[in-house]
Amino acid sequence: MSYYSSVFKFNNLSIFFQPNKLNDKFPKAFKFLKMNGFHTSVVYDSNYHKRTIYYLQRLSFFSIGIIPANMPKYTLNVSLPTLNDTLLMHLYMLRLFVKTKQKSDNKSFKSLYSLWSKY
């Protein structure tokens, strides 16, 4: 038994350990996410997640991601076109989102701190 399966042996209902095929559980999972306040999704591999994108559009999630040049540009709400759909490009996108989040949090903190320090 591998290390990961022994660590997660009690969590076999997770969507990350399900087979690659979408079944009746997945639309319920997306509805559950929608009901709990999630409205935005980041799709890193649009070729691999075509069915996931279908359910995201059907439940009106706002989707952001990279799209290879051979796919329609209106597949996602915000599409960043790329010529090569490689792992390096996916890691670049992940880094871009993390850096953007850090800068946003930093700017928010500075504005709140400046308001707080006035008093």
N, C-alpha and C positions, 0 to 999 in steps of 0.2 A: 504494500500500500504506500502511495507516495505521501510526501510531507503535507501537501495541500489538501489531499482528500482526508487525511487524518485530522487536520485542523478544522476543516469544514464538514465533518461527517454528520453533524446534526443539522446542517443547513443545506440539505439537498433540494429544497424547493426554490432556491434562488434562481432568478432568471439567467444568471451568468453561467450556471452549470447545466442548463437545458441544452438539448440538441439544437442544431443549427436551424431546423425547420420551425416555422411559426405554427402554432396550433391555437386552440381556443383559449388557452391561458393568457396569451399575450395581449389581446384587446382589453381584457379585464385589468391587466397590469398598467396599461396606458391610461385607462379610465381612472384607476386608483391614483396614479400620479397627478392627473388633471384635477381630481377632487381635492388633493392635498396641496394645491397651489403651484404646481409646476406648469409653466406655460412656454418655456423655451427649451429647445434641444440643440445640442451640438452633434453633428454627424461627421465623423472623421473619414469613414470609408463608405461612400455612397454606392459603389458597385456591390459591396457585400451586404449593405443594409437597405436594399430596394424595398423589401416588404415592410421593414420598420418605417421607412419614409412614407409609405402608403398609409399606415395607421396613424402616423404623426399628422399628416395632412388631413386625414378624415376626422380627427379629433381637434383640429385647428390649433396645433402647437406651432409656435414660431420656430423655424428651423434654420440653422446656420451651419455652413460647412463648405468643404472643397468639392468641386465637381471636375471630373476629367473632361477633356475637350470633346470627347465623343458622346457625352450625355447632354440632354437638353438643359439649358441654363436656368429654366424655371422649375427644376426639380425641387429645389429648396427655396425658402423665402429670401435668404441672402446667400448667394452662391459666389464663391471665390474660385475662378477657373484656374486650372493647372494643366500643364501638358504631360507631366509624368505623375502617375498615381502610385507613389512609393511610400515606404515606411518613413523615409526621411521627411517627406512632405507632411505626413501625419504628425510627426514629432514637432516639426516647425509650427504647425497649426496649434498644437497643444501648448507650446511655449508662448506663442502669440497671445492666446487666451489667458494664460496664467499671468503674463506680464501686464496685460491690459487690466486684469482684475486687481493686481497689486498696485498699479498706478491709480486706479479709481479709488481703492480703499485708502491709499496714502493721501490723495487729494481731499477725500471726505474727512479724514482724520484732521488734516491741517485746517480745513474750514471750521470744523467743530471746535478745535482747540483755540483758534483765533477768536471765536465767539465766547468761549469759556474764559479766556484769559483777559478779556476786556472788563470783566466784573470782578 
